[in-house]
Amino acid sequence: MTAIYVLDVPEFAPVAEAATGEDLSLTRRSGYFRVSSPGPISVRRADTDLVDAVWFSALSGGYAGALERFDGDLIRVVPDGR
């Protein structure tokens, strides 16, 4: 299982809205959106229109799984292989 926890504020809403993954689930919990999937979760920056400061702090709420990629173009969290 993978998850991305996105702060429930307007600036970060595009991250939750642009997330893609198999059987993706979006729930609101205690000031966060929890985006979860049994498989990988990806967010393409081009789908969010976020400025650098917001994009590079998009994971400040945390995540579950292994961070496979986080750069100026893509966030990808995959299941932890442990």
C-alpha positions, 0 to 999 in steps of 0.5 A, spaced: 500 500 500 502 506 498 499 513 500 501 521 499 498 525 505 497 532 502 495 538 506 488 540 506 489 547 503 488 550 497 495 551 495 496 543 495 489 541 492 492 540 485 497 535 488 491 531 490 487 532 484 493 530 479 495 524 483 494 517 479 494 510 480 491 503 480 484 503 485 486 510 487 482 512 493 482 520 496 480 521 503 480 527 508 483 526 514 485 531 520 487 537 515 490 532 510 488 529 504 490 521 504 491 519 497 492 511 497 493 506 492 495 498 493 500 500 487 504 506 485 502 513 485 504 518 481 503 526 480 506 529 474 508 537 475 505 539 469 498 537 471 498 541 477 501 548 475 505 549 481 510 554 483 517 551 485 516 552 493 509 549 493 511 543 488 517 541 492 514 542 499 508 537 496 510 531 501 511 535 507 505 531 509 508 525 509 508 518 505 507 511 505 511 507 501 518 508 497 520 514 494 522 512 487 522 519 484 521 526 486 524 532 482 522 538 478 517 533 473 514 527 477 513 525 484 512 517 484 511 513 490 511 505 490 510 500 495 515 499 500 519 492 498 521 490 505 
